[in-house]
Structures are given as structure tokens and as C-alpha cells.
Amino acid sequence: ERARSTIIGCVHKLRRKSLVGIKVEEEA
């Protein structure tokens, strides 16, 4: 379970990063 939660955390971080990148690209 610990590995699973770690993977989920990594996915959330990547999603947040990609979402922020998309927002920045739209503003530019």
C-alpha cells in the first residue's frame, strides 16, 4: 500500500505541474 500511495503522490505532482504549464502557456 505504501508504494501505491507513493505512486499516486507522484501522479498528482505531475498532473499539477502539467496543469500549471498549460495555464502559463495559455496566458503567454
N, C-alpha and C positions, 0 to 999 in steps of 0.2 A: 504494500500500500504506500510505503514511503516513496518508492521510486515513482509510482503513479502520480502522487501529488507533486513530486518534483517536475515531472514531465508537464503536468498541467500548468504549473507555475511558469515554466519556460514558454509554453504556448501563449499564455496570457501576456507575457512580456513582449513576445514577437508581435502579437496582434496589436498591442498598444503602440509599439514602435511603428508598425506599418500604418496604423490609423493616423498617427501624428504626422508621418511622412506624407500621406495622401492630403491631409489638411493643409500642410505647408505648401505642397505643390499647387493645390487649388488656389491658395491666396496669392502665390507668386504670379 
